[in-house]
């Protein structure tokens, strides 16, 4: 069994229209620390259309949260099932382990 005290920093980047749904998903799953920032995509639409056939949404939300490692798989599955992250142009999520915190 995984040690539930181990933590990770999860970063989720999605369009601003999905921000409320993602934040609700995280708070419902007891993520203790969540920060939200706004950004704008920098890749031109012509480049993405040419390369991948995608149209970018320029208004982005970047959400960072601290999660327990035993929560990661569940949150990834919820992002796919409830926020449709398995479809193009919806969002990206990744996590990095946090071994030490220095103040």
MARKOLVO-291309 format. One record per residue (C-alpha): residue in one letter; z, y, x. Coordinates in pm, whole numbers, padded with zeros to 5 digits, always signed. Layout:
BEGIN
AZYX
...
***
This chain:
BEGIN
X+00000+00000+00000
X-00082+00350+00119
X+00201+00583+00204
X+00204+00835-00086
X+00360+01102+00135
X+00043+01138+00344
X-00157+01441+00232
X-00511+01575+00253
X-00682+01908+00199
X-00956+01873-00063
X-01234+02130-00084
X-01449+02154-00395
X-01752+02383-00415
X-01915+02429-00753
X-02070+02689-00981
X-01837+02942-01140
X-01907+02799-01485
X-01727+02475-01387
X-01423+02648-01232
X-01192+02620-01533
X-01273+02252-01590
X-01211+02163-01223
X-00883+02360-01215
X-00765+02185-01531
X-00853+01848-01379
X-00650+01929-01064
X-00346+02067-01245
X-00344+01773-01489
X-00327+01545-01183
X-00031+01735-01035
X-00198+01895-00735
X+00086+02116-00609
X-00110+02381-00416
X-00447+02516-00533
X-00638+02821-00410
X-00962+02957-00550
X-01216+03183-00381
X-01548+03316-00497
X-01864+03308-00294
X-02235+03342-00314
X-02486+03086-00199
X-02693+03196+00100
X-02990+02959+00083
X-03293+03120-00078
X-03424+02962-00396
X-03771+02917-00247
X-03631+02716+00045
X-03436+02478-00178
X-03725+02434-00418
X-03958+02356-00129
X-03715+02121+00045
X-03545+01936-00238
X-03688+02058-00563
X-03352+02215-00650
X-03261+02555-00791
X-02933+02695-00655
X-02669+02870-00860
X-02580+03180-00662
X-02230+03235-00803
X-01998+02977-00642
X-01633+02886-00663
X-01457+02733-00362
X-01138+02548-00453
X-00897+02418-00191
X-00602+02201-00283
X-00341+01982-00121
X-00338+01629-00260
X-00164+01303-00181
X-00395+01045-00027
X-00329+00806-00314
X-00478+01068-00553
X-00812+01114-00374
X-01008+00830-00528
X-00894+00917-00881
X-00989+01284-00841
X-01330+01197-00695
X-01396+00967-00993
X-01288+01239-01238
X-01520+01491-01071
X-01806+01247-01126
X-01722+01144-01482
X-01595+01475-01623
X-01778+01735-01412
X-02094+01534-01338
X-02080+01578-00959
X-02313+01279-00928
X-02599+01495-01060
X-02794+01751-00854
X-02679+02115-00844
X-02331+02053-00986
X-02094+02054-00690
X-01965+01895-00374
X-01617+01773-00285
X-01469+01649+00041
X-01127+01602+00193
X-00971+01617+00537
X-00642+01458+00639
X-00349+01684+00713
X-00136+01519+00979
X+00080+01813+01079
X+00158+02154+00938
X+00270+02429+01174
X+00441+02746+01053
***
